[in-house]
Amino acid sequence: SSAEAFPCPARRGGLPKIAAVCAGAHHSLLLTQDGAVWSCGKGTAGALGHGGRADSAAPRAIVALKGLRVVAMAAGQAHSAFVSEDGALFTCGACANGRLGV
């Protein structure tokens, strides 16, 4: 079940080649070698970037970033930020206290 713990690293299949990973309090972001971003975990306040607040136990591509080459990303407690290769900033999730820059 999704509540189980995995105390030893285990290879995760079914994903494109991953270049970087970052983790927030309750979600993870995966950057692929071609600059796409996938996310999984708790969807609190839309932090996963899938257009809703639903949780996702398995990594899913963030469709809103399709066609962009993301070069940097960060995950906070309930928000995420992405920088594209042209320097554009994209954010999603909880925006209290200016977290999303809006």
C-alpha positions, -999 to +999 in steps of 0.1 A: +000+000+000+010+036-004+014+039+034+042+014+035+078+024+042+107+014+020+138+015+043+162+005+015+165+021-020+146+003-046+147+010-084+115+026-097+105+015-132+082+030-158+098+064-158+119+083-184+155+089-175+157+111-144+183+139-141+173+154-107+149+149-078+138+173-051+114+167-022+090+189-004+074+180+030+049+157+013+056+156-024+085+149-048+095+164-082+114+145-108+133+163-136+138+142-167+170+143-188+150+161-216+136+188-192+101+175-185+089+174-149+069+146-131+055+148-096+039+126-070+028+127-034+002+149-016-016+174-039-021+199-011-031+233-025-021+221-060+016+216-052+018+187-078+010+210-107-017+187-121-045+213-121-062+200-089-055+190-053-056+153-057-028+131-043-008+110-067+009+078-054+027+073-088+047+099-106+028+118-133+040+142-159+031+178-153+011+186-185+011+224-179+049+224-185+048+202-217+069+217-244+092+236-220+127+225-210+129+229-173+164+234-159+157+240-122+130+231-097+123+234-060+097+219-037+084+235-005+060+223+020+029+228-002+043+245-033+066+240-062+087+262-085+102+256-119+126+276-141+126+270-179+158+272-200+147+307-211+146+319-175+108+319-171+095+311-136+065+288-131+049+282-096+020+262-082+006+253-048+000+273-017+006+310-022+003+323+014+031+347+025+042+353-011+055+317-016+046+317-053+058+352-061+023+365-069 
